[in-house]
Amino acid sequence: MTVSVSLNVSGMKCGGCEASLSNALTALTGVTQVKASHLQKRVDVEFDDQQISVDDIEDAIVDAGFKLED
């Protein structure tokens, strides 16, 4: 089932950071759409929850060099 999640992310400073994070998340199996915004300090991710979990997505964000915020 396709679900979506919005996560607060710090460390994005520009459009290049948005692209880097989007590319990292889009490469994950099960992720269908990513919209990252450095201005809003947020990433919106649509994914198939049968293929990937929110924890996996959060791990990929950290692995890409960004920080999750509450």
C-alpha positions, -999 to +999 in steps of 0.1 A: +000+000+000+013+034-009+016+058+021+033+091+026+053+107+054+067+141+060+099+143+079+117+174+093+153+174+081+181+198+089+213+203+070+198+211+036+212+244+025+204+247-012+188+231-042+218+208-045+212+194-011+175+188-020+187+170-051+212+149-032+186+138-006+160+132-033+184+110-053+194+090-022+158+083-013+145+077-048+172+050-052+155+030-024+133+001-034+097+010-026+101+048-027+078+062-054+081+100-049+102+124-030+098+162-025+126+178-005+126+215+005+155+232+021+134+263+028+108+243+047+134+220+061+112+190+052+111+160+029+078+144+018+082+108+008+056+084-008+065+048-006+051+012-006+051+001+030+052-035+020+087-029+005+103-003+029+097+012+063+098+047+077+129+036+098+147+026+065+139+060+050+151+078+082+183+057+081+189+067+045+184+104+053+211+102+080+234+081+058+231+109+032+245+133+057+214+151+070+198+152+104+162+143+114+145+168+136+114+164+158 
